[in-house]
């Protein structure tokens, strides 16, 4: 992790924010999110809302954000459907036909890039673009498979195997649906959403960010996407990732900064100092003692978590959870 001696909203010109688990959960606002983002904007930071969800149009996403207290326009939203449309527009001639295995968000993004969405393989599409749609039919999947088998370029908006289940177990996501066509054809899709680079590239082009900060709650999409794009990242603990999962993350899933929620945009982030014996942060010290980490000190538990993370991430190997359990329990963040 890095240190930052001023608030992150002043140090980074654009925050590239994930949505579900960061700004809202379902249709409910995450506590402190709206107030924190308003203050970040007031400090001069621009906000972009970056989502793997290809089913909603940017206007629909902006309306949901506004409903949860975060005023947004369609231009503030960057979707995996838009990243897919840019990739296809860069590879295909203007007006090329693209068979859409997905919903209106994907169709609209293709129209905006001068491509022609179609629905059957008989129209001889140059590409197949697949994005999540809860009403996706077997017939449309079969048309997509037929077009890919005939040589159409195969692009998937994102590869998430599951999506949140609305309080229940996770439901199949677009990554699971992509496997229907790939299994039927033997062709693997080009993925444009997080953690792959096309969506991050789209976000940078759209915002003209000079020093972006990726903000998210998932290690395997948001944080890995920042790593792949060469950007710094802030992990918040309002979504799917808990402290132990972060501490035992592989190298490419380790964030630049950590915070309990989006208030982390509004504060400096202290550094962790290695003193030859342990890792010290604002009154906390974490040190390895044989096969476990000992944590001593007092103060803000997230400073203790920073010290603990520095010890856990002392090299590229993944530490065992049992080595960290006692120290993490001391912070009461489990």
C-alpha positions as CSV (number, residue, x, y, z in Angstrom):
1,X,0.0,0.0,0.0
2,X,0.9,3.6,-0.5
3,X,0.6,6.6,1.8
4,X,-1.1,9.8,0.8
5,X,-0.6,13.0,2.9
6,X,-3.7,14.7,1.6
7,X,-7.3,13.5,1.0
8,X,-7.6,11.1,-2.0
9,X,-10.2,13.4,-3.5
10,X,-7.5,16.0,-3.8
11,X,-4.7,13.7,-4.9
12,X,-6.6,12.0,-7.8
13,X,-8.4,13.9,-10.5
14,X,-11.1,11.3,-11.2
15,X,-12.6,8.5,-9.1
16,X,-13.7,5.5,-11.2
17,X,-16.3,4.1,-9.0
18,X,-17.9,0.7,-9.0
19,X,-21.6,0.8,-8.1
20,X,-23.2,-2.2,-6.4
21,X,-21.5,-2.7,-3.0
22,X,-19.9,0.8,-3.2
23,X,-22.5,3.4,-3.9
24,X,-25.6,1.3,-3.5
25,X,-26.7,-2.3,-2.7
26,X,-29.6,-3.3,-4.9
27,X,-31.7,-0.1,-4.8
28,X,-30.5,1.0,-1.3
29,X,-27.8,3.6,-0.7
30,X,-24.7,2.5,1.0
31,X,-24.4,4.6,4.3
32,X,-22.2,7.7,3.9
33,X,-21.8,7.2,0.1
34,X,-23.9,10.1,-1.1
35,X,-22.4,12.6,1.4
36,X,-18.9,11.4,0.7
37,X,-19.2,11.7,-3.0
38,X,-20.8,15.2,-2.7
39,X,-17.8,16.3,-0.6
40,X,-15.3,14.7,-3.1
41,X,-17.0,16.6,-5.9
42,X,-16.9,19.8,-4.0
43,X,-13.1,19.3,-3.5
44,X,-12.7,19.2,-7.2
45,X,-12.6,15.4,-7.9
46,X,-14.6,14.3,-10.9
47,X,-16.7,11.1,-10.6
48,X,-17.3,8.4,-13.1
49,X,-19.5,5.3,-12.4
50,X,-18.0,2.2,-14.0
51,X,-20.1,-0.9,-14.2
52,X,-19.9,-4.4,-15.7
53,X,-23.7,-4.4,-16.0
54,X,-24.4,-4.3,-19.7
55,X,-28.2,-4.7,-19.4
56,X,-29.0,-1.2,-18.1
57,X,-28.5,1.9,-20.3
58,X,-26.4,4.7,-18.9
59,X,-29.6,6.8,-18.5
60,X,-31.1,4.1,-16.4
61,X,-28.0,3.8,-14.2
62,X,-27.9,7.6,-13.8
63,X,-31.5,7.6,-12.7
64,X,-30.8,4.9,-10.1
65,X,-27.8,6.9,-8.8
66,X,-29.9,10.0,-8.5
67,X,-32.6,8.1,-6.7
68,X,-30.0,7.0,-4.0
69,X,-28.8,10.6,-3.5
70,X,-25.9,10.8,-6.0
71,X,-26.9,13.1,-8.8
72,X,-25.6,11.8,-12.1
73,X,-26.0,12.2,-15.8
74,X,-25.8,9.5,-18.5
75,X,-22.4,10.9,-19.5
76,X,-21.1,10.1,-16.0
77,X,-21.7,6.4,-16.5
78,X,-19.3,4.0,-18.2
79,X,-20.5,0.5,-19.0
80,X,-19.0,-2.8,-20.2
81,X,-21.5,-2.6,-23.1
82,X,-19.8,0.7,-24.2
83,X,-16.4,-0.9,-23.9
84,X,-17.6,-3.8,-26.1
85,X,-19.0,-1.3,-28.6
86,X,-15.8,0.6,-28.9
87,X,-13.7,-2.5,-29.3
88,X,-16.0,-3.7,-32.1
89,X,-16.1,-0.3,-33.8
90,X,-12.3,-0.3,-33.8
91,X,-12.2,-3.7,-35.5
92,X,-15.2,-3.5,-37.9
93,X,-16.2,-1.1,-40.7
94,X,-18.8,1.5,-40.0
95,X,-22.3,0.1,-40.2
96,X,-21.3,-3.5,-39.7
97,X,-23.9,-5.8,-38.4
98,X,-23.5,-7.2,-34.9
99,X,-25.8,-9.9,-33.5
100,X,-26.8,-8.9,-30.0
101,X,-27.2,-11.6,-27.5
102,X,-28.3,-9.3,-24.7
103,X,-30.5,-6.3,-23.9
104,X,-31.1,-2.7,-24.6
105,X,-27.9,-1.4,-22.9
106,X,-25.8,-3.3,-25.4
107,X,-27.9,-2.4,-28.4
108,X,-27.8,1.3,-27.6
109,X,-24.1,1.2,-27.1
110,X,-23.6,-0.4,-30.6
111,X,-25.9,2.2,-32.2
112,X,-23.9,5.0,-30.6
113,X,-20.7,3.6,-32.3
114,X,-22.3,3.4,-35.7
115,X,-22.8,-0.3,-35.8
116,X,-26.0,-2.2,-36.7
117,X,-27.5,-4.5,-34.1
118,X,-29.3,-7.5,-35.5
119,X,-31.0,-10.6,-34.1
120,X,-30.4,-13.5,-36.4
121,X,-27.4,-15.3,-37.9
122,X,-29.2,-15.2,-41.3
123,X,-28.3,-11.5,-41.4
124,X,-24.6,-12.6,-41.6
125,X,-23.3,-10.5,-38.7
126,X,-19.6,-9.7,-38.6
127,X,-19.6,-10.1,-34.8
128,X,-21.7,-11.4,-31.9
129,X,-21.8,-9.3,-28.8
130,X,-23.2,-10.9,-25.6
131,X,-24.2,-9.1,-22.4
132,X,-26.3,-10.1,-19.4
133,X,-30.0,-9.9,-19.9
134,X,-32.4,-11.6,-17.4
135,X,-34.8,-12.4,-20.3
136,X,-32.2,-14.0,-22.5
137,X,-33.7,-16.8,-24.6
138,X,-32.4,-20.1,-25.8
139,X,-33.3,-19.1,-29.4
140,X,-31.1,-16.0,-29.2
141,X,-28.2,-18.0,-27.7
142,X,-28.6,-20.5,-30.6
143,X,-28.5,-17.7,-33.1
144,X,-25.3,-16.4,-31.5
145,X,-23.7,-19.8,-31.6
146,X,-24.6,-20.2,-35.3
147,X,-23.1,-16.8,-36.2
148,X,-19.9,-17.6,-34.2
149,X,-19.6,-21.0,-35.8
150,X,-19.8,-19.2,-39.2
151,X,-16.8,-17.0,-38.3
152,X,-18.3,-14.0,-36.5
153,X,-16.1,-12.3,-33.9
154,X,-17.3,-13.2,-30.4
155,X,-17.2,-10.5,-27.7
156,X,-18.6,-10.7,-24.2
157,X,-19.3,-7.6,-22.2
158,X,-18.1,-9.2,-19.0
159,X,-17.1,-12.6,-17.6
160,X,-18.7,-12.5,-14.1
161,X,-19.8,-16.0,-13.4
162,X,-22.4,-14.8,-10.8
163,X,-24.4,-11.7,-9.9
164,X,-25.8,-10.8,-6.5
165,X,-29.0,-12.7,-5.7
166,X,-30.9,-9.9,-4.0
167,X,-30.4,-11.2,-0.5
168,X,-30.4,-14.9,-1.6
169,X,-27.7,-17.0,-3.2
170,X,-25.8,-15.7,-6.2
171,X,-27.4,-16.1,-9.6
172,X,-25.7,-17.0,-12.9
173,X,-24.0,-14.0,-14.5
174,X,-23.0,-13.2,-18.0
175,X,-19.8,-15.3,-17.6
176,X,-21.9,-18.4,-17.1
177,X,-24.1,-17.5,-20.1
178,X,-21.1,-17.0,-22.3
179,X,-20.1,-20.6,-21.7
180,X,-23.2,-21.8,-23.6
181,X,-21.9,-20.3,-26.9
182,X,-18.3,-21.1,-26.2
183,X,-19.1,-24.7,-25.4
184,X,-21.2,-25.1,-28.5
185,X,-18.6,-23.5,-30.8
186,X,-15.2,-24.1,-29.2
187,X,-14.6,-20.3,-29.5
188,X,-13.7,-18.3,-26.4
189,X,-15.0,-14.7,-26.3
190,X,-13.0,-11.5,-26.0
191,X,-14.0,-10.0,-22.7
192,X,-14.3,-6.2,-22.3
193,X,-15.5,-5.7,-18.7
194,X,-13.6,-5.7,-15.5
195,X,-10.9,-6.9,-14.8
196,X,-9.9,-6.8,-18.5
197,X,-8.4,-3.7,-19.9
198,X,-11.0,-2.5,-22.4
199,X,-13.4,-1.1,-19.8
200,X,-10.6,0.7,-17.9
201,X,-9.4,2.1,-21.2
202,X,-12.9,3.3,-22.1
203,X,-13.1,5.0,-18.7
204,X,-9.8,6.8,-19.2
205,X,-10.8,8.0,-22.7
206,X,-14.2,9.2,-21.6
207,X,-13.0,11.0,-18.5
208,X,-9.6,12.2,-19.8
209,X,-8.2,11.2,-16.4
210,X,-4.6,12.1,-15.7
211,X,-4.5,10.4,-12.3
212,X,-7.4,8.0,-11.9
213,X,-8.3,6.2,-8.7
214,X,-10.3,3.0,-9.1
215,X,-12.8,2.5,-6.2
216,X,-14.4,-0.8,-5.6
217,X,-15.4,-3.6,-3.2
218,X,-14.4,-6.7,-5.3
219,X,-10.8,-7.9,-5.6
220,X,-11.3,-10.0,-8.7
221,X,-12.9,-7.2,-10.8
222,X,-12.3,-3.7,-9.4
223,X,-8.9,-4.2,-7.8
224,X,-7.5,-6.6,-10.4
225,X,-8.9,-4.3,-13.1
226,X,-6.9,-1.4,-11.6
227,X,-3.8,-3.5,-11.5
228,X,-4.3,-4.5,-15.1
229,X,-4.8,-0.9,-16.1
230,X,-1.8,0.4,-14.1
231,X,-4.0,2.6,-11.8
232,X,-4.1,3.0,-8.0
233,X,-7.1,1.6,-6.2
234,X,-9.2,2.1,-3.0
235,X,-10.9,-1.0,-1.5
236,X,-13.9,-0.3,0.6
237,X,-15.5,-2.9,2.9
238,X,-19.2,-2.1,2.2
239,X,-19.6,-4.9,-0.3
240,X,-18.4,-8.5,-0.9
241,X,-14.8,-8.3,0.4
242,X,-14.0,-8.7,4.1
243,X,-10.7,-7.9,5.8
244,X,-9.5,-11.5,5.9
245,X,-10.1,-12.0,2.2
246,X,-8.1,-8.8,1.5
247,X,-5.2,-9.9,3.8
248,X,-5.0,-13.3,2.0
249,X,-5.2,-11.8,-1.5
250,X,-2.7,-12.7,-4.2
251,X,-0.4,-9.9,-5.5
252,X,-2.7,-8.7,-8.3
253,X,-5.7,-8.4,-6.0
254,X,-4.0,-6.1,-3.4
255,X,-5.3,-2.5,-3.3
256,X,-3.3,0.7,-3.0
257,X,-5.5,2.0,-0.2
258,X,-8.2,0.6,2.2
259,X,-11.1,2.3,3.9
260,X,-14.3,1.2,5.6
261,X,-16.4,3.1,3.1
262,X,-16.4,6.1,0.7
263,X,-15.3,8.4,3.5
264,X,-11.9,7.1,2.6
265,X,-11.9,9.5,-0.3
266,X,-12.0,12.4,2.1
267,X,-9.0,11.7,4.3
268,X,-5.2,11.3,4.0
269,X,-3.9,7.7,4.3
270,X,-1.0,7.1,6.6
271,X,2.0,5.1,5.5
272,X,3.3,1.9,7.0
273,X,6.9,1.9,8.1
274,X,9.1,-1.2,8.3
275,X,11.5,-0.9,11.2
276,X,13.4,-4.2,10.8
277,X,11.3,-5.9,13.4
278,X,7.7,-5.2,12.2
279,X,5.4,-2.9,10.3
280,X,4.2,0.2,12.1
281,X,1.2,2.4,11.3
282,X,-0.1,5.1,13.6
283,X,0.5,3.3,16.9
284,X,0.0,-0.2,15.7
285,X,2.8,-2.7,15.0
286,X,2.4,-6.0,13.2
287,X,5.3,-8.5,13.2
288,X,5.8,-12.1,12.3
289,X,6.4,-14.5,15.2
290,X,7.3,-17.9,13.6
291,X,4.2,-18.9,11.7
292,X,1.8,-16.2,12.8
293,X,1.5,-12.4,12.9
294,X,1.3,-10.6,16.2
295,X,-0.4,-7.2,16.4
296,X,0.2,-4.7,19.2
297,X,-0.9,-1.2,19.8
298,X,-4.1,0.8,19.8
299,X,-6.0,3.5,17.8
300,X,-8.0,3.5,14.6
301,X,-8.6,-0.2,13.7
302,X,-8.1,0.5,10.0
303,X,-4.6,1.8,10.8
304,X,-4.0,-1.5,12.5
305,X,-5.4,-3.3,9.4
306,X,-2.9,-1.3,7.3
307,X,0.0,-2.5,9.5
308,X,-1.4,-6.1,9.3
309,X,-1.7,-5.9,5.5
310,X,1.9,-4.8,5.2
311,X,3.0,-7.8,7.2
312,X,0.7,-10.2,5.3
313,X,1.9,-8.7,1.9
314,X,5.6,-8.7,2.8
315,X,6.2,-10.7,-0.5
316,X,4.3,-12.1,-3.4
317,X,3.2,-15.3,-1.5
318,X,-0.3,-15.6,-0.1
319,X,-0.2,-16.0,3.7
320,X,-2.4,-18.6,5.3
321,X,-5.5,-17.3,7.1
322,X,-4.7,-19.1,10.3
323,X,-1.5,-17.0,10.6
324,X,-3.6,-13.8,10.7
325,X,-6.8,-14.8,12.6
326,X,-5.7,-13.8,16.1
327,X,-4.3,-10.4,15.0
328,X,-7.5,-9.6,13.0
329,X,-9.7,-10.6,15.9
330,X,-7.9,-8.0,18.0
331,X,-9.2,-5.3,15.5
332,X,-12.8,-6.5,15.8
333,X,-13.2,-6.2,12.1
334,X,-14.1,-9.8,11.4
